[in-house]
Amino acid sequence: MTYQRWTLRTDNTSYTVRLSPDGPWAELDAWGPLGVEDGPSALDRSRRTHFITPADAAPAEYLPYGLRPFTGSELVASRPDGEDRGVWWAFAGAEADEGSLRLAFHDELLGLRTVLHYETVPGTDVILRWTEFTATEELRLERLDSAAVNIPVSGVARLTYLTGQWSQEFQRTQLDLPRGTFTIGSLQGAPGHGYAPWLAVQDGESPAAYGIALAWPGNWHITAEAEPGGSVRVRAGRVPHEGVALLAPGETLATPRLACAFSPEGLDGLSRVWHRYERRLSGERLHRPRKVLYNSWEATGFDVEAAGQLELAKTAADIGAELFVVDDGWFTGRADDTGGLGDWWPDPAAFPQGFDQFVADVRALGLDFGLWIEPEAISPKSRLYAEHPEWVYRIEGRPGRLVRNQFLLDLGRTDVQDFVIETLDRLLGTYDISYLKWDMNRPPTERGRPGAGRVDLDAEHAAGYLRVLDHLRSAHPDVTVEGCAGGGGRIEHATIARTDVVWPSDNTAPLDRLSIQYGFLHAHAPHVMSSWVTDAPGVFDPRPRSLAFRFVNAMCGVLGVGADLRAWTPEQRAEAARWIARYKEVRDVIHHGEARLLGTPEDPSCGVQYDAGERTVVAALSTGRLDGAPLVPGRSARLRLRGLDPTARYRDTATGTTYSGAHLVHYGLPFAWSRDHDADLVVLMRE
């Protein structure tokens, strides 16, 4: 049988789509390493449809309710009165270019045109998928997923995903799914702390890994269904506010991008695919060094005043920091968390010589200057709330609910967006600020806009958020932007594409943070991972770790310091200065190199290996019991490296010891851990 078939190719993979021989839809023919499309499809289940329809059995790329009534559809549409619920479309043509594909389907009776979009990302093994809808009359979209992703399995599907809560984000979690449905998501107006919009699927213990990641900063879901016949079908997309999005006549609505990736090297190889993709998202900003910052929050809290901040800034400069960030507490009315949000003016009592003079004094120490702000938040005691109570999410006649003693601005309103843009422009235009930390510390609760009618408030808030970030990028291109939402509550590709770094968690305790960063690096790149050295005790794992451990752990991404340096001894400050100097020597390898995760936080030794050019950097960490050496016979702990040339020689630049690549891969890099030596940073030079 002949049918139309298209193949998209990335650097190392191919993705083949065909028109189904069983009906008017597209289905996956092959996805994997280059050449995998040469042969009969491993997903072909045509005509195997006892008690279900061909559409329900098909490895369909996208199907509406109507054509696929039983096993999960991506699109549910109806007329405004709820009549004619379902879509029965016909194929309306294809457009294929180098690296892109568009497949159109049209339901003339309902008046809906649906276009499936595919686009490869140069220099990566990522294929972007999204869908566009155009209506000739008003329609209701109850479900509008971005795509469906089909993954063949011969046995039990193994799902890997990232779970948690506030202060415990990005915990790598695995589930075997022999049959049934698995769903993760968020209805908190942001990706949330509970789950990341990211999923990996493997065929049992098979090393090959397939992954998806949704670029959407609002409500979302990912649903995986282990279907009869041997495949997993994953649907992903945004969740419209109140369960429906309205499509006006002549309007085109596009879904968020869903990034799809494949690696034959398992989850670790898949992580490198995502890292390369995020380096691509950073564009030219990737090549700007991520500076070592000092943030004063954990030292001073809300007690912000010029003299104390300058004392911290001088100490930070002495140990080698390059950037000083003043966190919460710098603006009027902010003695505690009950006031001030929305009134973004420096507190004259805290900066008696003027805020501009304070910034100049910080910069005179050789430091760049940064500022924390929470643009979506508003305090009920603020002047802004007194002037614009209508800017807050609210339901007419119902009480507003305070979370963290604050309300949330309706950023879907253009006047609120304009206010936020004007505020940021004023601050960045008036003061010499080169770093901005954008925080969001509460989800929307009473999510309404009286008088607006039926509006998709979640989509509008997300669009407003992205509009402000786009403005920051264009109007202030030299300002480094950090994304934060009570830690890792809003980290996804739409945010990463518009910021420079993100804050994975408010939890900076060493072993807790190790677990957070281990999960984070499965999905996201080191150059976007802001990580601090602090004095914070463990929340979930209170075992003490050395200052060296805290530094090596934080150096796995973008190094920062948040401890109260005034309480550190001269010896601690000197050690910190040595670590910061070492970090500056290797941060280009950490941020631009290929990263490999060595072991897990549950192992006695674990680490991260970074390779770039002739240099290999290994951040090694001891988490387990010691073996008793030298009091009883024992041997060094070893981390087996990967990806090295077995015939090459590698020299430890600190000790001069040389190893063959074969030795480092087979036996591993040795470490003699002790109570006082629980971390190390090794730089290997290929000779």
C-alpha positions as CSV (number, residue, x, y, z in Angstrom):
1,M,0.0,0.0,0.0
2,T,1.3,3.4,-0.9
3,Y,0.8,6.4,1.5
4,Q,2.3,9.7,2.1
5,R,5.3,9.7,4.4
6,W,7.7,12.4,5.7
7,T,11.0,12.1,7.6
8,L,12.5,14.8,9.8
9,R,16.2,14.4,10.6
10,T,18.3,15.9,13.4
11,D,22.0,15.4,14.0
12,N,21.6,11.9,15.2
13,T,18.0,10.9,15.0
14,S,15.1,10.7,12.6
15,Y,11.4,11.0,13.0
16,T,9.0,9.6,10.4
17,V,5.3,10.4,10.1
18,R,2.9,8.9,7.6
19,L,-0.8,9.3,6.7
20,S,-2.6,6.4,8.2
21,P,-3.9,3.8,5.8
22,D,-6.9,3.4,8.1
23,G,-8.3,6.9,8.3
24,P,-7.8,10.7,8.0
25,W,-5.0,11.1,10.5
26,A,-1.2,11.2,10.8
27,E,0.6,8.5,12.8
28,L,4.2,7.8,13.8
29,D,6.0,5.4,11.5
30,A,9.5,5.4,13.2
31,W,11.5,7.5,15.8
32,G,15.0,6.7,16.9
33,P,18.6,6.7,15.5
34,L,19.2,7.8,11.9
35,G,18.0,5.1,9.5
36,V,15.5,3.6,11.9
37,E,12.8,4.4,9.3
38,D,14.2,1.9,6.9
39,G,12.0,-1.2,7.5
40,P,8.4,-2.0,8.5
41,S,7.0,0.2,11.2
42,A,7.4,-1.1,14.7
43,L,4.1,0.7,15.7
44,D,1.9,-0.6,12.9
45,R,-1.3,-1.9,14.5
46,S,-3.6,-1.3,11.6
47,R,-6.8,-3.5,11.5
48,R,-6.1,-4.9,15.0
49,T,-9.2,-3.2,16.4
50,H,-11.4,-5.7,18.1
51,F,-14.0,-3.7,20.1
52,I,-12.2,-0.4,19.5
53,T,-11.9,1.8,16.4
54,P,-8.9,2.0,14.1
55,A,-8.2,5.5,15.4
56,D,-8.2,4.3,19.0
57,A,-5.6,1.6,18.1
58,A,-3.4,3.8,15.9
59,P,-0.1,5.4,17.0
60,A,-1.7,8.7,16.0
61,E,0.2,12.0,16.2
62,Y,-2.9,14.0,17.1
63,L,-6.6,13.0,17.1
64,P,-9.8,14.7,18.1
65,Y,-12.6,13.3,20.2
66,G,-15.0,12.2,17.6
67,L,-12.5,10.2,15.5
68,R,-10.9,8.7,18.7
69,P,-13.7,8.2,21.2
70,F,-12.3,5.7,23.6
71,T,-8.6,5.8,24.3
72,G,-7.8,9.4,24.9
73,S,-7.8,12.3,22.4
74,E,-5.8,15.5,22.2
75,L,-8.6,17.8,21.0
76,V,-12.2,18.2,22.3
77,A,-14.1,20.9,20.5
78,S,-17.8,21.9,20.3
79,R,-20.1,24.8,19.5
80,P,-20.7,27.5,22.2
81,D,-23.9,25.8,23.2
82,G,-22.1,22.5,23.7
83,E,-23.8,21.0,20.6
84,D,-21.8,19.0,18.0
85,R,-19.2,18.0,20.5
86,G,-16.4,16.3,18.6
87,V,-14.4,16.7,15.4
88,W,-14.5,14.6,12.3
89,W,-11.9,16.0,10.0
90,A,-10.4,15.3,6.5
91,F,-6.8,15.6,5.5
92,A,-6.3,19.1,3.9
93,G,-2.7,19.0,2.7
94,A,1.0,19.0,3.7
95,E,3.8,21.5,3.5
96,A,7.3,20.1,4.0
97,D,10.5,22.1,4.1
98,E,14.0,21.3,5.3
99,G,13.6,20.7,9.0
100,S,9.9,21.4,9.1
101,L,6.5,19.8,8.4
102,R,3.0,21.1,8.5
103,L,0.0,18.8,8.2
104,A,-3.5,20.3,7.9
105,F,-6.9,18.8,8.7
106,H,-10.3,20.4,8.2
107,D,-13.7,19.8,9.7
108,E,-16.1,21.7,7.3
109,L,-19.2,21.1,9.4
110,L,-17.7,22.4,12.6
111,G,-15.7,25.1,10.8
112,L,-12.3,24.2,12.3
113,R,-8.9,23.9,10.6
114,T,-6.2,22.2,12.6
115,V,-2.5,22.3,11.6
116,L,0.1,20.0,13.1
117,H,3.5,21.6,13.2
118,Y,6.9,19.9,13.4
119,E,10.3,21.7,13.5
120,T,13.8,20.4,14.1
121,V,16.2,22.5,16.2
122,P,19.6,22.8,14.4
123,G,22.6,21.4,16.4
124,T,20.4,19.3,18.7
125,D,18.4,16.1,18.6
126,V,15.2,17.9,19.5
127,I,12.0,18.1,17.4
128,L,9.4,20.8,18.4
129,R,5.8,20.0,18.0
130,W,2.7,22.2,18.4
131,T,-0.8,22.7,16.9
132,E,-2.7,25.6,15.5
133,F,-6.5,26.0,15.3
134,T,-8.4,28.4,13.1
135,A,-12.2,28.7,13.3
136,T,-14.8,30.1,10.9
137,E,-17.3,30.4,13.7
138,E,-17.1,30.6,17.5
139,L,-16.0,27.3,19.1
140,R,-15.2,25.9,22.6
141,L,-12.0,24.0,23.0
142,E,-12.3,21.9,26.1
143,R,-8.9,20.2,25.4
144,L,-6.2,21.5,23.2
145,D,-3.1,19.5,23.8
146,S,0.2,20.3,22.0
147,A,0.9,16.8,20.7
148,A,0.7,13.1,21.3
149,V,4.0,11.2,21.4
150,N,4.1,7.4,20.7
151,I,6.8,5.2,22.1
152,P,7.0,1.5,21.2
153,V,7.7,-0.9,24.2
154,S,8.1,-4.6,24.1
155,G,7.5,-5.0,27.9
156,V,6.8,-2.7,30.8
157,A,7.3,1.0,30.2
158,R,9.6,2.7,32.7
159,L,8.7,6.4,33.3
160,T,11.1,8.8,34.9
161,Y,9.8,12.2,36.1
162,L,10.6,14.9,38.6
163,T,8.6,15.4,41.7
164,G,8.7,17.3,45.0
165,Q,7.3,20.1,47.0
166,W,8.6,23.5,48.1
167,S,12.2,23.1,49.2
168,Q,12.4,19.6,47.7
169,E,12.0,20.1,44.0
170,F,13.3,18.0,41.1
171,Q,13.4,14.6,42.9
172,R,14.1,12.0,40.3
173,T,11.3,9.5,40.5
174,Q,10.6,6.3,38.5
175,L,7.5,4.2,37.9
176,D,7.0,1.0,35.9
177,L,3.7,1.2,34.0
178,P,2.6,-2.2,32.6
179,R,-0.9,-0.9,31.7
180,G,-3.0,2.0,32.6
181,T,-2.8,5.8,32.8
182,F,-0.3,8.1,34.5
183,T,-0.9,11.8,34.9
184,I,1.1,14.7,36.3
185,G,0.5,18.4,36.1
186,S,-0.3,21.7,37.9
187,L,-3.3,23.9,38.3
188,Q,-1.4,26.5,40.3
189,G,-0.9,29.1,37.5
190,A,2.7,27.9,37.2
191,P,4.4,24.6,36.6
192,G,4.6,24.3,40.4
193,H,6.9,22.6,42.9
194,G,5.1,19.2,42.8
195,Y,6.1,18.1,39.2
196,A,8.2,19.5,36.4
197,P,6.7,19.5,32.9
198,W,9.1,16.9,31.8
199,L,8.9,13.1,31.2
200,A,11.2,10.3,30.0
201,V,10.1,6.9,28.8
202,Q,12.2,3.8,28.4
203,D,11.3,0.3,27.2
204,G,11.9,-1.5,30.6
205,E,15.6,-1.8,31.1
206,S,16.5,-0.8,27.5
207,P,19.1,1.9,27.5
208,A,17.3,4.0,24.8
209,A,15.3,6.9,26.2
210,Y,12.6,9.1,24.8
211,G,11.8,12.5,26.4
212,I,9.3,15.4,26.2
213,A,9.3,18.8,27.8
214,L,6.5,21.4,27.6
215,A,7.3,25.0,27.2
216,W,4.5,26.6,29.2
217,P,4.6,28.7,32.4
218,G,1.0,28.2,33.4
219,N,-1.4,25.2,34.1
220,W,-0.4,22.0,32.3
221,H,-0.7,18.3,32.2
222,I,1.3,15.3,30.9
223,T,-0.6,12.0,30.6
224,A,1.0,8.7,29.6
225,E,-1.2,5.7,28.6
226,A,0.2,2.2,28.3
227,E,-2.0,1.0,25.6
228,P,-3.0,-2.5,24.4
229,G,-0.6,-3.8,21.8
230,G,2.7,-2.6,23.1
231,S,3.2,1.2,23.1
232,V,3.0,4.2,25.4
233,R,1.1,7.2,24.2
234,V,1.9,10.5,25.9
235,R,-0.3,13.5,25.6
236,A,0.8,16.9,26.9
237,G,-0.5,20.4,26.8
238,R,-1.7,23.4,28.7
239,V,-4.9,23.3,30.7
240,P,-7.3,26.2,30.0
241,H,-8.8,28.2,32.8
242,E,-12.2,26.8,33.9
243,G,-11.7,24.0,31.5
244,V,-12.3,25.8,28.2
245,A,-10.7,28.1,25.7
246,L,-12.9,30.1,23.3
247,L,-12.0,30.5,19.7
248,A,-13.5,33.4,17.9
249,P,-14.4,33.4,14.2
250,G,-11.2,34.0,12.1
251,E,-9.0,33.6,15.2
252,T,-5.9,31.4,15.2
253,L,-4.8,29.8,18.5
254,A,-1.4,28.1,18.9
255,T,-0.6,25.6,21.6
256,P,2.7,25.7,23.6
257,R,5.7,24.0,22.0
258,L,6.4,20.4,23.1
259,A,10.1,19.5,22.7
260,C,10.6,15.8,21.9
261,A,14.0,14.1,22.2
262,F,15.6,10.7,21.8
263,S,18.9,9.3,23.0
264,P,20.3,5.7,22.6
265,E,22.4,6.4,25.8
266,G,19.7,6.3,28.3
267,L,18.7,9.0,30.8
268,D,22.2,10.4,31.0
269,G,22.4,10.7,27.2
270,L,19.0,12.2,27.1
271,S,20.1,14.8,29.7
272,R,22.9,15.9,27.3
273,V,20.3,16.3,24.5
274,W,18.3,18.7,26.8
275,H,21.5,20.5,27.8
276,R,22.5,21.2,24.2
277,Y,18.9,22.4,23.5
278,E,19.0,24.8,26.4
279,R,22.4,26.1,25.3
280,R,20.7,26.8,21.9
281,L,17.8,28.6,23.7
282,S,20.3,30.9,25.5
283,G,21.7,32.0,22.1
284,E,24.4,34.7,22.3
285,R,23.7,35.1,26.0
286,L,25.4,31.7,26.5
287,H,28.8,33.2,25.9
288,R,28.5,35.8,28.6
289,P,30.2,34.5,31.7
290,R,27.8,33.7,34.6
291,K,29.3,35.8,37.3
292,V,29.9,34.6,40.9
293,L,27.2,36.3,42.9
294,Y,26.7,37.1,46.5
295,N,23.1,37.4,47.7
296,S,22.5,39.1,51.1
297,W,19.1,37.5,52.0
298,E,20.3,34.7,54.3
299,A,22.6,37.2,56.1
300,T,20.1,40.0,56.7
301,G,16.6,39.0,55.7
302,F,14.3,42.1,55.7
303,D,16.8,44.1,57.8
304,V,18.3,45.9,54.7
305,E,20.3,49.1,55.3
306,A,23.1,50.6,53.4
307,A,25.9,50.2,55.9
308,G,25.3,46.5,56.6
309,Q,24.9,45.7,52.9
310,L,28.2,47.5,52.1
311,E,29.9,45.5,54.8
312,L,28.7,42.3,53.2
313,A,29.6,43.6,49.8
314,K,33.2,44.3,50.8
315,T,33.6,40.9,52.3
316,A,32.1,39.3,49.2
317,A,34.5,41.2,47.0
318,D,37.4,40.1,49.1
319,I,36.7,36.4,48.5
320,G,36.3,36.9,44.8
321,A,32.5,37.5,44.2
322,E,31.8,39.5,41.0
323,L,28.2,40.5,41.7
324,F,26.3,41.7,44.7
325,V,22.5,41.1,44.8
326,V,20.2,42.8,47.4
327,D,17.2,40.5,47.9
328,D,13.8,41.3,49.5
329,G,13.6,44.3,51.9
330,W,15.1,47.1,49.9
331,F,11.8,49.0,49.1
332,T,9.4,51.2,51.1
333,G,7.1,49.5,53.6
334,R,9.0,46.3,53.7
335,A,9.9,45.8,57.3
336,D,8.4,42.3,57.1
337,D,6.4,40.2,54.7
338,T,3.1,42.1,55.4
339,G,3.8,45.2,53.3
340,G,5.5,47.0,50.5
341,L,5.0,44.7,47.5
342,G,3.9,46.8,44.6
343,D,5.6,50.0,45.9
344,W,8.9,49.5,44.1
345,W,10.8,52.5,45.4
346,P,14.0,52.2,47.4
347,D,13.4,52.9,51.1
348,P,15.0,56.3,51.8
349,A,15.4,55.4,55.5
350,A,17.5,52.4,54.5
351,F,19.7,54.3,52.0
352,P,20.1,57.8,53.6
353,Q,22.7,58.9,51.0
354,G,20.4,57.8,48.2
355,F,20.0,54.5,46.4
356,D,22.1,55.6,43.5
357,Q,25.0,56.4,45.8
358,F,24.6,53.0,47.5
359,V,24.8,51.3,44.1
360,A,27.8,53.4,43.2
361,D,29.5,52.4,46.4
362,V,28.9,48.7,45.7
363,R,30.3,49.1,42.2
364,A,33.4,50.9,43.6
365,L,34.3,47.6,45.2
366,G,34.6,46.1,41.7
367,L,31.2,44.3,41.9
368,D,28.2,44.4,39.6
369,F,24.9,45.2,41.2
370,G,21.7,43.2,41.3
371,L,18.2,43.5,42.8
372,W,15.4,41.2,43.8
373,I,11.8,42.0,42.7
374,E,8.4,40.2,42.8
375,P,6.5,42.0,40.0
376,E,3.3,39.9,40.2
377,A,2.8,40.4,43.9
378,I,1.0,43.1,45.8
379,S,0.6,43.7,49.6
380,P,-2.8,44.8,50.9
381,K,-1.1,47.6,52.8
382,S,0.6,49.0,49.7
383,R,-0.1,52.3,48.0
384,L,-0.6,50.4,44.8
385,Y,-3.4,48.3,46.3
386,A,-5.1,51.4,47.6
387,E,-5.0,52.9,44.1
388,H,-5.8,49.8,42.1
389,P,-7.6,47.1,44.0
390,E,-9.2,46.0,40.7
391,W,-5.8,44.8,39.5
392,V,-5.9,41.9,41.9
393,Y,-7.4,38.5,41.0
394,R,-10.8,38.4,42.7
395,I,-14.3,37.1,42.5
396,E,-17.1,39.7,43.0
397,G,-18.6,39.4,46.4
398,R,-16.2,36.9,47.7
399,P,-13.3,37.5,50.2
400,G,-9.8,37.6,48.9
401,R,-7.4,35.0,50.3
402,L,-4.0,36.1,51.5
403,V,-1.1,33.7,50.8
404,R,2.2,34.7,52.3
405,N,0.4,37.9,53.4
406,Q,0.0,39.0,49.7
407,F,-2.3,39.0,46.7
408,L,-1.5,38.3,43.2
409,L,-1.8,40.8,40.3
410,D,-3.8,39.9,37.3
411,L,-0.9,40.0,34.8
412,G,-3.2,39.1,32.0
413,R,-4.4,42.7,32.0
414,T,-2.5,44.9,29.7
415,D,-2.6,47.8,32.2
416,V,-0.9,45.6,34.8
417,Q,1.6,44.5,32.2
418,D,2.3,48.1,31.4
419,F,2.7,49.0,35.1
420,V,5.3,46.1,35.5
421,I,7.2,47.2,32.4
422,E,7.2,50.8,33.5
423,T,8.4,49.8,37.0
424,L,11.3,47.7,35.6
425,D,12.2,50.3,33.0
426,R,12.3,52.9,35.8
427,L,14.5,50.9,38.1
428,L,16.9,49.7,35.4
429,G,17.0,53.1,33.7
430,T,17.6,55.1,37.0
431,Y,20.1,52.8,38.7
432,D,23.1,50.9,37.4
433,I,21.6,47.5,37.8
434,S,23.0,44.6,35.8
435,Y,21.1,41.6,37.5
436,L,17.5,41.2,38.2
437,K,16.0,38.3,40.2
438,W,12.3,37.8,39.3
439,D,10.5,36.0,42.1
440,M,6.9,34.7,42.4
441,N,5.9,33.5,45.9
442,R,2.2,32.5,45.7
443,P,-0.2,30.9,43.2
444,P,-3.5,32.4,42.2
445,T,-6.4,31.4,44.3
446,E,-9.6,33.5,43.7
447,R,-8.9,33.6,40.0
448,G,-11.4,36.0,38.6
449,R,-11.7,39.3,36.7
450,P,-15.2,40.8,37.4
451,G,-16.9,42.1,34.3
452,A,-14.6,40.4,31.8
453,G,-16.9,37.5,30.9
454,R,-15.5,34.1,30.1
455,V,-11.7,34.6,29.8
456,D,-8.9,32.1,29.8
457,L,-7.1,33.8,32.7
458,D,-4.3,31.3,32.8
459,A,-3.3,31.8,29.2
460,E,-3.5,35.5,29.5
461,H,-1.4,35.6,32.7
462,A,1.2,33.4,30.9
463,A,1.2,35.6,27.9
464,G,1.6,38.7,30.0
465,Y,4.5,37.2,31.9
466,L,6.2,36.3,28.6
467,R,5.5,39.7,27.2
468,V,7.3,41.4,30.1
469,L,10.3,39.0,29.9
470,D,10.5,39.7,26.1
471,H,10.5,43.4,26.9
472,L,13.3,42.9,29.4
473,R,15.4,41.0,26.8
474,S,14.9,43.6,24.1
475,A,15.0,46.9,26.1
476,H,17.7,45.8,28.6
477,P,19.8,43.1,26.8
478,D,22.8,43.5,29.1
479,V,20.8,42.8,32.3
480,T,21.1,39.2,33.5
481,V,17.7,37.9,34.5
482,E,17.2,35.1,37.1
483,G,13.9,33.2,37.1
484,C,12.5,32.2,40.5
485,A,9.2,31.2,41.9
486,G,9.6,30.3,45.6
487,G,12.5,28.3,44.3
488,G,11.8,26.0,41.4
489,G,8.1,26.6,40.9
490,R,8.3,28.0,37.4
491,I,11.1,26.4,35.4
492,E,10.3,25.3,31.9
493,H,11.6,26.1,28.4
494,A,9.5,29.3,27.8
495,T,11.1,30.8,30.9
496,I,14.6,29.4,30.3
497,A,14.5,30.9,26.7
498,R,13.9,34.4,28.2
499,T,16.1,34.3,31.3
500,D,19.8,33.6,31.9
501,V,19.6,31.5,35.1
502,V,16.9,29.9,37.2
503,W,16.7,29.1,40.9
504,P,16.0,25.4,41.4
505,S,15.0,25.6,45.1
506,D,15.0,27.8,48.2
507,N,16.6,24.8,50.0
508,T,20.4,25.3,49.9
509,A,21.4,22.7,52.5
510,P,24.2,20.6,51.0
511,L,22.8,17.1,50.8
512,D,19.3,18.2,50.1
513,R,20.6,20.4,47.4
514,L,22.7,17.6,45.9
515,S,19.5,15.6,45.4
516,I,17.7,18.6,43.9
517,Q,20.6,19.3,41.5
518,Y,20.8,15.6,40.5
519,G,17.2,15.7,39.3
520,F,17.5,19.1,37.8
521,L,20.5,18.2,35.6
522,H,18.5,15.3,34.1
523,A,16.2,18.0,32.5
524,H,18.1,21.2,32.5
525,A,21.6,22.5,31.7
526,P,24.4,23.5,34.2
527,H,24.7,27.0,32.8
528,V,21.1,27.9,33.9
529,M,21.4,26.3,37.4
530,S,22.0,28.9,40.0
531,S,23.4,27.4,43.2
532,W,24.6,29.0,46.4
533,V,27.0,28.1,49.2
534,T,25.2,28.9,52.5
535,D,25.2,28.0,56.2
536,A,21.7,26.4,55.9
537,P,21.3,23.2,57.9
538,G,19.7,20.2,56.2
539,V,15.9,20.1,56.0
540,F,15.6,16.5,54.8
541,D,19.1,15.2,55.3
542,P,20.8,17.1,58.2
543,R,24.2,15.4,58.0
544,P,26.9,18.0,58.2
545,R,29.1,18.6,55.2
546,S,32.3,20.6,54.8
547,L,32.7,24.0,53.3
548,A,34.5,22.2,50.4
549,F,31.5,20.0,49.8
550,R,29.2,23.0,49.7
551,F,31.4,24.8,47.2
552,V,32.0,21.8,44.9
553,N,28.3,21.1,44.9
554,A,27.4,24.7,44.0
555,M,30.1,24.8,41.4
556,C,28.2,22.1,39.4
557,G,26.2,25.0,37.9
558,V,26.4,28.8,38.4
559,L,28.2,29.5,41.6
560,G,26.8,31.9,44.2
561,V,27.3,32.5,47.9
562,G,24.5,33.3,50.3
563,A,26.0,32.8,53.7
564,D,26.5,35.4,56.4
565,L,30.2,36.1,55.6
566,R,30.5,38.3,58.7
567,A,30.3,35.2,60.8
568,W,32.9,33.3,58.8
569,T,36.4,32.9,60.2
570,P,39.4,34.3,58.3
571,E,40.3,30.6,57.5
572,Q,36.8,30.0,56.0
573,R,37.0,33.2,53.9
574,A,40.4,32.2,52.6
575,E,39.2,28.7,51.7
576,A,36.2,30.3,49.9
577,A,38.5,32.6,48.0
578,R,40.5,29.5,46.8
579,W,37.4,27.7,45.6
580,I,36.0,30.7,43.8
581,A,39.3,31.2,42.0
582,R,39.3,27.5,41.0
583,Y,35.7,27.9,39.8
584,K,36.6,30.8,37.6
585,E,39.3,28.7,35.9
586,V,36.8,26.0,34.9
587,R,33.4,27.6,34.6
588,D,33.6,27.7,30.8
589,V,34.0,23.9,30.8
590,I,31.1,23.5,33.3
591,H,28.8,25.8,31.4
592,H,29.7,24.9,27.8
593,G,30.9,21.3,28.1
594,E,29.1,18.0,27.8
595,A,27.9,16.9,31.3
596,R,27.7,13.3,32.6
597,L,26.1,12.3,35.9
598,L,28.3,9.9,37.8
599,G,26.4,7.8,40.2
600,T,23.5,9.1,42.3
601,P,23.1,10.9,45.7
602,E,22.3,7.5,47.2
603,D,25.7,6.1,46.3
604,P,28.7,6.6,48.7
605,S,30.4,8.7,46.0
606,C,28.8,10.6,43.2
607,G,29.7,13.5,40.9
608,V,29.4,15.3,37.6
609,Q,31.9,15.0,34.7
610,Y,32.2,17.9,32.3
611,D,34.1,17.6,29.0
612,A,35.1,20.5,26.7
613,G,38.1,20.5,24.3
614,E,41.1,19.0,26.0
615,R,39.8,19.5,29.5
616,T,37.7,17.2,31.7
617,V,36.4,18.6,35.0
618,V,35.1,16.2,37.7
619,A,33.1,17.5,40.7
620,A,33.3,14.6,43.1
621,L,31.3,14.3,46.4
622,S,31.3,11.8,49.2
623,T,27.9,11.0,50.7
624,G,28.3,7.6,52.4
625,R,30.2,5.9,55.2
626,L,33.9,5.7,55.1
627,D,35.6,2.3,54.7
628,G,37.9,2.5,57.7
629,A,41.1,3.3,55.9
630,P,43.9,3.8,57.0
631,L,43.0,2.0,60.3
632,V,41.9,-1.2,58.6
633,P,42.6,-2.4,55.0
634,G,40.6,-0.5,52.5
635,R,40.8,1.1,49.1
636,S,40.1,4.4,47.5
637,A,36.6,5.3,46.4
638,R,36.5,5.5,42.6
639,L,34.2,7.3,40.2
640,R,34.2,5.7,36.7
641,L,34.3,8.3,34.1
642,R,32.7,8.0,30.7
643,G,33.1,9.2,27.1
644,L,36.9,9.4,27.3
645,D,39.3,8.2,24.6
646,P,40.7,4.9,26.0
647,T,44.0,5.4,24.1
648,A,44.6,9.0,25.3
649,R,46.4,10.0,28.5
650,Y,44.9,12.4,31.0
651,R,46.9,14.4,33.5
652,D,45.6,15.7,36.9
653,T,46.6,19.3,36.8
654,A,46.8,19.5,40.6
655,T,48.9,16.4,41.4
656,G,50.5,15.6,38.0
657,T,49.2,12.0,38.1
658,T,48.5,10.7,34.6
659,Y,45.9,8.1,33.7
660,S,44.9,6.4,30.5
661,G,41.4,6.9,29.3
662,A,40.9,3.2,29.6
663,H,41.9,3.3,33.3
664,L,39.6,6.1,34.1
665,V,36.7,4.4,32.4
666,H,37.3,0.9,33.7
667,Y,38.7,1.5,37.2
668,G,37.7,5.1,37.7
669,L,39.2,8.2,39.3
670,P,40.4,7.5,42.9
671,F,39.4,9.6,45.9
672,A,40.6,9.0,49.5
673,W,37.6,10.3,51.4
674,S,37.9,11.1,55.1
675,R,35.9,13.0,57.7
676,D,37.5,16.2,56.8
677,H,37.8,15.5,53.0
678,D,34.4,14.9,51.5
679,A,34.6,16.7,48.2
680,D,37.1,17.4,45.4
681,L,37.3,19.1,42.1
682,V,39.7,17.4,39.7
683,V,40.8,18.9,36.4
684,L,42.2,16.5,33.8
685,M,44.1,17.7,30.8
686,R,44.3,15.4,27.8
687,E,48.0,15.1,26.7
